[in-house]
Amino acid sequence: MRLSTLAQARVMVTGGRGFVGRYLLSELHSEGAQGSSCARAGPADFAVDVTRFPSVLDAVSTVAPDAIIHLAGITYLPEVDRDPVAAAQVNVLGTLNVLEAAARAAPTARVLVVSSCTVFGDPSPADLPLREDSPRRPTHAYGHQKLTAELLAERAQSRGQDVIIARPFNHIGVGQDRRISVQHFARELVRLMASGEEPVLRVGNLAPRRDFLDVRDVVSAYLRLLQVENADSAYNVASGSARSVQSLLEVLIQRSGLAPRIELDPARSRGNDPEELRGDSHRLRMQTGWEPRIAINTTLNEIFANALAEAGVSIRGSR
């Protein structure tokens, strides 16, 4: 059942301590919602292990949510590749447990299952921009796991549950996993500023083009989807335009004032990187009025400023 308003709504967020979860809960609270953070470890409203059905069922029964946003997952691709079984327990079994717990303990709750643009795999140029009904042909373990999660969500939809699939494209922001490319770039540049050593930056493949969004715009889309009437099965969360990873690095380099030598680090490169991923979010825009509001260069400036602040480095490179 859709939420007519977020004010006083009980919204359960799995993965509430993660990158997106923290932004989402902050926005929920600012809207007057009763956002409940559920996480496996660390400070959260409820300690929930999504791989264990009794743990999820207990949390859903206690919260009695009006809506559930299922964010919990292992998303860093090299981590998924290193241990695909552990990742599948979270990404696939975790999704099944959330859907089944909702069906039993909160049957009228709207469940937003957060998937990924990686379900589309390596599309041909003719497929771009990717629509909700574009072929789903994942090329790596994470994409396959997210596709399986989508199929479980579609099964729940067919049984009459109010389930929506959100497919976000690449999103970045302050507080993201430091292993992610833009976070790595910013911190390495700040380290070079402070060290005074010859500036050499080791990077992975800079050529792929991605549809980048600020995390706050993605969170805005999720909240609007909780309130949309007559919801469709799935929604792309995308800007519709793509830019290379190299172009993001160039913005950060300009902020640093350095002129580093760029070297390829094979350890940071993946062999199955699609050339371009770009999404069509017409459905989301038309049904909710959502538009991305924050320019990616603004996000990059914030990421770099945060890296400077954390390291105690000034823009001139002095401590």
Beta strands, then each sheet from edge to edge (+ up, - down):
strand 1: 10-14
strand 2: 34-39
strand 3: 46-47
strand 4: 67-70
strand 5: 110-114
strand 6: 163-168
strand 7: 171-172
strand 8: 200-203
strand 9: 209-210
strand 10: 213-214
strand 11: 234-237
strand 12: 243-244
strand 13: 261-264
strand 14: 276-277
sheet 1: 3+ 2+ 1+ 4+ 5+ 6+ 11+
sheet 2: 7+ 10+
sheet 3: 8+ 13+
sheet 4: 12+ 9- 14-
end
